């Protein structure tokens, strides 16, 4: 673990000062989302979550009184402090490779933020190749980001409240063709801006694909304020971490989470 920390610090010092240039926008999806700024949030479906499914998928922050959620509350406090200092309201979460646990971290962090009495959290599944947020939460997803992208639904139709106050999810039901072009499009840029600007107290979290598996994350990162990198203990090599940090500007890298470490639950009481 110490070698991983050293690699992170070394690579951060060598990190590039800016994002890779944006690919050209795709006209295929730009039109359906072009008028997103005119939409109003008038309805949000409320879905009850199943405790056994959350437990199976390691979603521990739903219950704010759980002694398993303290690590995400600590992460929440650190993340919000940096974001508030910089005026940031959109956060991307990615990892070097698949199976690092980025989606689990994204869901738990969003729930922990929702428990914060002055913030609301919106979690968007932007892993258009392997979307998992909706499945992890057990959302029905009759309508999702797929329908919004195709122009067959409006924004208020695809947002879901998983029966947790101040928490809303924009799920993706199935994989999207030409996902890099979609994520780099003007239309998706307009969507991100709309989600960011509608409420001052809202933190928008985007679950992105792994950074080294495809160029999807690199395509959309310039549109998002900051990024959190999830590294899997014992899975991600020093070179993989360094390669990731080469693509991430040090100024916008909010931190690195070392995931998949066995720790004992903490208790603290008077």
Secondary structure, DSSP 8 states (H G I E B T S, - for coil): -HHHHHHHHHHHHH--SS--------HHHHHHHTTGGG------EE----HHHHHHTT--TTSTT-TT-HHHHHHHHHHHHHHHHHT--EEEEEESSTTS-HHHHHHHHHHHHHHSTT-EEEEEE---SS--HHHHHT---SS-HHHHHTTSS-HHHHEEE-SSTTEEEE---S--TTHHHHHTSHHHHHHHHHHHHS-TTEEEEEE---TTT-SHHHHHHTTSSEEEEEEETTTS-HHHHHHHHHHS-TTTEEEEEEES----------
